[in-house]
């Protein structure tokens, strides 16, 4: 039976945008697979479509196609599209099923959501209905208080003071206007101009215990004037959500004395600001999560480009490229560069974000496993690879100089459209894989810089994975070295790398040339490998590069 819910009537205000529904439900429960009509289509109701019933839908509905897994949900998608439904939610039995459903959703013009297999339909139904039936944000008193700048101006009018609102790092979020610049003291002026309080003043405030009071109390504190420091009298109160500090409101006295009701005004303003900052954090967090989900899906090839493009207003037909960053593990040359990056993930990601955004306004970041990927969409035509290499080198230099973290950076191919972004990401991964095996010297590289190294690295990866492709005689040689503590395999490889120049290879190994000659002959005697044969030399040059424990 198709259940349209308690009431088929649209939610007040014409429903909520699909975007808000996705932000509220969260990625752990559902994942957006396609949104051909965009993320601002209104969702007005929820309908449960039983597999026994004929596939039908109504305008603005979120259709829960229960029991119709994978391709069995195609009739529900088509019916939803014909009826003008907002979205269809299905469960997938296998990852490959999403391709056919995304194609059908695009043709039908209806959004497609995939639901986690372990999720309960009744739980999703109740959550979605609660979100749709919730208060419409613009009509709630909390949203009518205005933004932080308006709040700062209101507090200034109530206190006769000059107001700034700061976060917990003393960064200025908003401030009131002042008609007379002479009223503004040095701290206020430096804070507004620099968007953050200058350190000498902050140090004094810490010394006087001001910050400690603001973090631990919700009462106002008064700070006496200090003309020798350029500080006028001011009041301050912490902005808190329970025990969690969110920021501070500062009121500096100007030409007029502060109003008698200034303390009362500050207490109320702190509560209003707390509501705004909490809501801002939640909205930002939800929007960031949705962006990260769509970006990760695009990079991995599991989600098409339309959803991300619609969400962020990107042009699908403009060139794009992917940069990939990985930390260099201390004392290691192999892949698996996760340890160092995990320890400083937030700092590294923040550094990459700041530097990249300074060069490309639309840059998007996605940490995936031990790597951080940067998508550069909508690139200008003819952007030189040297320019992108320079951007990446700036990040690598800054991570080394400011965080003490050595990074490698790989530049993926520049693709002609957003749909080909997975190809650019795959190429960046190939380059980083080769770098991780120690065969590539540059900190930053594109494929054209390291073509041979990448191909050799991939051949070695194949030999590691498929032991049947290896020469058992060379495997026996490395095993002999392991058992007897000899260095025959290393000596043979050095000799081969030096193209048979004994003195060059011996010098690299810090041994006598005669010692090297003996080791090469001994290796041939033990294994039966004829290093005079070009094919055997070629295979030895590859296989002997594998780690000894393989």
Secondary structure, DSSP 8 states (H G I E B T S, - for coil): --B--S--S--GGG-EEHHHHHHHH-TTTEEEEE-TT-S--EE-EEEEE-TTS-----TTEEEEETT--GGGGHHHHHHHHHHT-SEEEEE-SSTTHHHHHHHHHHHHT-EEEEE-TTS-HHHHHHHHHHHHHS--GGGSGGGGG--HHHHHHHHHHHHTEEEEEEETT-BEEEE---S-GGG--HHHHHHHHHTB--HHHHHHHHHTTHHHHHHH-SS-EEE--BGGGTB--EEEEEEEETTEEEEEEEEEE-SS---TTHHHHHHHHHHHHHHHHHHHHHHHHHHHHHHHHHHHHHHHTSS-HHHHHHHHT--TTS-BEEEEEEE--TT--SS-THHHHHHTHHHHHHHHHHHHHHH-TT-EEEEETTEEEEEE-S--TT--HHHHHHHHHHHHHHIIIII---EEEEE---BSSGGGHHHHHHHHHHHHHHHHTT----SEEEGGGSHHHHHHHHHHHHHHH-GGGS-HHHHHHHHHHHHHT--HHHHHHHHHHTTT-HHHHHHHHTS-HHHHHHHHHHHHHHH---TTSHHHHHHHHHHTTS-TT-
